[in-house]
Amino acid sequence: MEPKALDARVVVKRPGFHLDVGLHVDAGETVALLGPNGAGKSTTLDALAGLEPLFHGHITLDGRVLDSPRSGIFVPPRDRQLGVVFQDYLLFSHLSITDNVAFPLVARGVPRRSARRSVADLLDEFDLSPLANRYPHELSGGQAQRVALARALASAPKMLLLDEPFAALDIESRAETRAKLASQVKAFDGPRVFITHDPTDAFMLADRILIIERGRLVQAGTADDVRQRPATAFVAAFAGTNVFRGRCATGAVNIDGHRHTLQVADQSLDGDVIVRISPSAVALHRTEPGGSPRNTWATTIEGVENLGDTVRVSLAGPLPLVVDVTAAAVAALGLGPLTPVWATVKATEIEVLTA
């Protein structure tokens, strides 16, 4: 096994729930765990951290067995050499920022003064030195997150675990903080595993994405794999492929839950259907387009997110869609939150499947 690699088969049984997920994460690789609520993502992370003992399977990190029911091995959380960033950060309110970051060293018996000196470079690296003497209640959400990550790395862990790292941030600070976190996490040379519900987080931070549904791994691959070949309806919706249910008759689909009808190319379908629209199939205009596009409607923009090569635009009703456009198009059209636009999509670009 490669140095610092994670190899695991996580099997956990509870009344009414059975998790069985295998994963391998190389040194220096970031893997995102995704799935609907109750799928088993948090249980997987808890098992890796030692907070949930395995029923069966194994967890091996850097060649060391951390959990193996068959062999009778269970290493407690404090001895696993892990760095963990919790969803709510769990900073100690009575400690300064310096003492929060130094806490893992102090907990291992390092004298407080020595521990504080040891983390000075880490504070500089995370732009926390000006905040060194402040307390958690004096920080913004982004600053608190940086403290939590610095604390997780202070003890030189062999693996980094992050539970919903952006959940506690407001929308305005999330994009900036995500960019900073990406560079900081990638500087860590061990395996990195994180949970998220946000596709942008996964697509921007993860080298690979693992999709868990009902306690099973249903898809694994790069962001492009997941985007282009979604294995389930959840994956398609998560990846940004717009998925709706509706009822089709004579080439028109009435979309469930939305007062909107889409014209589709296949005139023969009749009955319940699933409609899929690629984010790249939708065109945006600032004024009503000429000609006679078969699907044209007025809407407004709810959000704009830079994904690197593309920009993802979220539309409000009557049909909430995500649309991928170029940065040049965003600038040329002056797109931003609450901007009124016209959306068009060709009937031939709409995929319709019998439900």
C-alpha positions in Angstrom: 0.0 0.0 0.0 1.2 3.5 -0.8 2.4 5.6 2.2 -0.4 7.4 4.0 -3.1 5.8 1.8 -6.4 4.9 3.2 -7.9 1.5 2.5 -11.3 0.7 4.1 -14.4 -1.4 3.9 -16.9 0.3 6.2 -19.7 -2.0 7.4 -22.0 -0.7 10.1 -25.3 -2.2 11.2 -28.1 -0.5 13.1 -31.8 -1.4 13.4 -33.3 -0.5 10.0 -30.0 0.6 8.5 -27.0 -1.3 6.9 -24.0 0.5 5.6 -21.5 -1.3 3.4 -19.0 1.0 1.6 -15.5 0.3 0.3 -13.1 3.2 -0.4 -9.5 3.8 -1.2 -8.0 7.2 -0.9 -4.4 7.8 -2.1 -1.9 10.1 -0.3 -2.6 13.7 -1.5 -6.0 12.8 -2.9 -9.3 14.5 -2.0 -12.5 12.4 -2.0 -16.0 13.8 -1.5 -18.7 11.7 0.0 -22.2 12.7 -1.4 -25.7 11.3 -1.1 -29.2 12.2 0.2 -29.9 12.6 3.9 -29.7 9.3 5.7 -27.5 7.6 3.0 -24.6 6.9 5.3 -22.1 9.6 4.6 -21.8 10.8 8.2 -21.7 7.2 9.5 -18.8 6.5 7.1 -16.9 9.5 8.3 -17.6 8.6 12.0 -16.3 5.1 11.4 -13.1 6.5 9.8 -12.7 8.8 12.8 -13.3 5.9 15.3 -16.6 7.4 16.6 -18.5 4.4 15.2 -17.0 0.9 15.5 -17.3 -1.4 12.5 -19.6 -4.4 12.5 -17.5 -5.9 9.7 -14.7 -4.8 7.3 -11.5 -2.9 8.0 -9.9 0.5 8.1 -6.2 0.7 7.3 -4.3 4.0 7.2 -0.6 4.3 6.3 -0.3 0.6 6.6 -1.7 0.5 10.2 -4.9 -1.3 11.0 -7.2 1.1 12.9 -10.3 -1.1 13.0 -10.8 -4.8 12.2 -13.6 -6.7 14.0 -12.2 -10.0 12.7 -8.8 -9.4 14.2 -10.2 -7.8 17.4 -8.4 -4.5 16.6 -9.9 -1.1 17.5 -7.8 2.0 17.8 -9.6 4.8 19.7 -10.1 8.2 18.0 -7.4 10.0 20.0 -4.8 7.5 18.8 -5.7 7.4 15.1 -3.6 10.5 14.2 -6.4 12.2 12.3 -7.3 15.8 11.7 -11.0 16.5 11.9 -13.0 19.6 11.0 -16.5 19.4 12.3 -19.5 21.0 10.7 -19.9 23.6 13.4 -16.1 23.8 13.9 -16.4 23.2 17.7 -13.8 25.8 18.7 -13.2 26.2 22.4 -14.9 29.5 23.4 -12.7 30.1 26.5 -9.4 29.7 24.5 -7.7 32.3 22.3 -7.2 31.5 18.6 -3.6 30.5 19.3 -4.6 28.2 22.2 -7.4 26.6 20.0 -4.9 25.8 17.3 -2.3 24.6 19.8 -4.8 22.4 21.7 -4.0 19.1 20.0 -0.4 19.5 21.0 -1.2 20.4 24.6 -3.6 17.4 24.8 -0.6 15.2 23.9 1.4 16.6 26.7 3.4 19.3 25.0 3.9 22.3 27.4 1.5 25.1 26.5 4.3 27.6 25.9 6.1 25.2 23.5 2.8 24.3 21.8 2.1 28.0 21.2 5.5 28.5 19.6 5.1 25.4 17.5 1.9 26.7 15.8 3.2 30.2 15.0 4.1 29.2 11.4 0.7 27.5 11.0 -1.1 30.7 12.1 0.9 32.7 9.5 0.1 30.1 6.8 -3.6 30.5 7.5 -3.5 34.3 7.8 -4.5 34.0 11.5 -1.6 35.8 13.1 -3.5 39.1 13.3 -6.3 37.2 15.1 -4.0 35.2 17.4 -5.2 36.8 20.7 -8.9 36.9 19.7 -11.6 34.5 20.9 -14.0 32.5 18.7 -17.0 34.8 19.3 -15.0 37.6 17.7 -14.5 35.8 14.4 -16.4 35.6 11.1 -17.5 32.3 9.8 -14.7 32.1 7.3 -12.1 32.9 10.0 -13.5 30.3 12.3 -13.3 27.7 9.6 -9.6 28.6 9.0 -8.9 28.2 12.8 -10.7 24.8 12.8 -8.6 23.6 9.8 -5.3 24.9 11.3 -6.2 23.1 14.6 -6.9 19.9 12.6 -3.4 20.1 11.0 -1.5 21.2 14.1 -0.7 17.6 15.2 0.6 16.5 11.8 -2.2 14.0 11.2 -2.0 11.2 8.7 -5.5 11.8 7.3 -7.9 14.8 7.1 -11.6 14.5 7.6 -14.0 17.4 6.9 -17.7 17.2 7.7 -19.7 19.8 5.7 -16.9 22.3 5.8 -19.1 25.2 4.4 -22.4 24.4 6.0 -22.0 27.1 8.7 -21.1 29.9 6.2 -23.5 32.3 4.6 -23.7 32.3 0.8 -21.7 35.6 0.4 -18.6 34.3 2.2 -18.8 30.7 0.9 -17.2 31.3 -2.5 -14.2 33.1 -1.1 -13.7 30.7 1.7 -14.0 27.7 -0.7 -11.2 29.0 -2.8 -8.9 29.5 0.3 -9.8 26.1 1.7 -9.0 24.4 -1.6 -5.4 25.6 -1.6 -4.9 24.9 2.1 -6.3 21.4 1.9 -4.3 20.5 -1.1 -1.1 21.4 0.7 -1.8 18.5 3.1 -0.1 15.4 1.7 -2.2 12.7 3.3 -5.6 11.3 2.2 -8.5 13.8 2.5 -12.2 12.9 2.9 -15.0 15.3 3.2 -18.8 15.3 3.2 -20.9 17.9 1.3 -24.4 18.5 0.0 -23.2 21.2 -2.4 -22.2 20.1 -5.9 -20.0 23.2 -6.3 -18.0 22.1 -3.2 -17.5 18.6 -4.6 -16.6 19.7 -8.2 -14.1 22.3 -7.0 -12.4 20.5 -4.2 -12.5 16.8 -4.9 -10.3 14.7 -7.1 -12.9 12.0 -7.0 -16.6 11.8 -5.9 -18.2 8.9 -4.2 -22.0 8.8 -4.2 -23.7 6.8 -1.4 -27.4 6.0 -1.4 -29.1 3.8 1.1 -25.9 2.6 2.6 -24.3 1.5 -0.7 -21.8 3.1 -3.1 -23.7 3.7 -6.3 -21.2 5.7 -8.3 -17.5 6.8 -8.1 -15.5 8.9 -10.4 -14.2 12.3 -11.3 -16.4 15.4 -11.5 -16.7 15.0 -15.2 -17.6 11.3 -14.9 -20.5 12.3 -12.5 -21.6 15.2 -14.6 -21.6 13.3 -17.9 -22.8 9.9 -16.8 -25.0 10.2 -13.7 -25.9 6.7 -12.5 -29.1 7.6 -10.6 -31.7 10.3 -10.5 -30.1 11.7 -7.3 -26.7 11.9 -9.0 -28.2 13.6 -12.1 -29.9 16.2 -10.0 -26.8 16.7 -7.8 -24.5 17.0 -10.8 -26.6 19.8 -12.3 -28.5 17.8 -14.9 -31.9 19.3 -14.5 -34.3 16.4 -13.7 -38.1 16.7 -13.5 -41.0 14.4 -13.4 -44.1 15.1 -15.5 -46.9 13.8 -17.7 -46.5 13.8 -21.5 -49.1 14.0 -24.2 -48.7 14.8 -27.9 -45.3 16.2 -27.4 -46.0 18.4 -24.4 -44.8 17.6 -20.8 -46.6 19.2 -17.9 -44.0 19.4 -15.2 -45.0 18.0 -11.7 -45.0 20.7 -9.0 -44.4 23.6 -11.4 -46.9 25.5 -13.6 -44.9 24.9 -16.7 -45.2 22.9 -19.9 -42.2 21.9 -22.1 -42.5 21.0 -25.7 -40.4 18.0 -26.6 -39.4 16.4 -29.9 -41.0 13.0 -29.4 -44.7 13.2 -30.2 -45.3 9.5 -29.5 -44.8 9.5 -25.7 -47.9 9.3 -23.5 -48.0 9.1 -19.7 -45.6 9.6 -16.9 -42.1 10.6 -17.9 -38.8 11.9 -16.5 -37.3 14.9 -18.3 -33.6 15.7 -18.3 -32.1 19.0 -19.5 -28.4 19.5 -19.6 -27.2 22.8 -18.1 -25.4 23.6 -21.4 -28.6 23.1 -23.4 -30.3 26.3 -22.0 -29.6 29.7 -23.6 -30.1 33.0 -21.8 -31.1 36.3 -23.3 -31.6 39.8 -21.9 -34.5 40.5 -24.2 -37.2 38.2 -25.7 -35.6 36.3 -28.5 -36.9 36.5 -32.0 -38.0 33.6 -34.2 -40.1 30.9 -32.7 -38.2 28.8 -30.1 -40.5 26.1 -28.9 -39.6 26.6 -25.2 -39.1 30.3 -24.2 -40.0 31.9 -20.9 -39.2 34.9 -18.8 -37.4 34.3 -15.4 -34.9 35.9 -13.1 -31.4 34.8 -11.9 -31.2 33.5 -8.3 -27.4 32.9 -8.2 -24.2 32.9 -10.1 -21.3 30.6 -9.2 -17.9 30.4 -10.9 -16.9 26.7 -11.5 -13.6 27.4 -13.2 -14.1 26.8 -16.9 -17.8 27.6 -16.7 -20.2 29.7 -14.7 -23.3 28.1 -13.2 -26.4 30.2 -13.2 -29.4 29.3 -11.1 -32.8 30.4 -12.4 -36.0 31.1 -10.5 -39.4 29.8 -11.6 -41.6 29.0 -13.3 -39.0 26.2 -14.0 -36.0 26.3 -11.7 -33.0 25.3 -13.7 -29.2 25.4 -13.5 -27.5 26.7 -16.6 -23.8 26.6 -17.6 -22.5 29.6 -19.5 -19.1 31.1 -20.2 -17.6 33.9 -18.2 -17.7 36.0 -21.4 -21.4 35.4 -21.6 -21.9 36.5 -18.0 -20.0 39.7 -18.7 -21.7 40.4 -22.1 -25.2 39.9 -20.7 -24.5 41.5 -17.3 -25.8 38.5 -15.4 -26.1 38.6 -11.7 -28.6 37.8 -8.9 -32.1 39.2 -9.6 -31.3 40.0 -13.3 -34.4 39.5 -15.5 -33.6 37.1 -18.4 -35.3 35.0 -21.0 -34.5 31.3 -21.1 -34.8 29.1 -24.2 -34.2 25.4 -24.8 -34.7 23.5 -28.0 -37.2 20.6 -27.9 -34.5 18.4 -29.4 -32.2 19.1 -26.5 -34.7 17.8 -23.9 -34.3 14.1 -23.1 -37.5 12.3 -22.1 -37.6 8.9 -20.5 -40.6 6.8 -19.6 -41.1 6.9 -15.8 
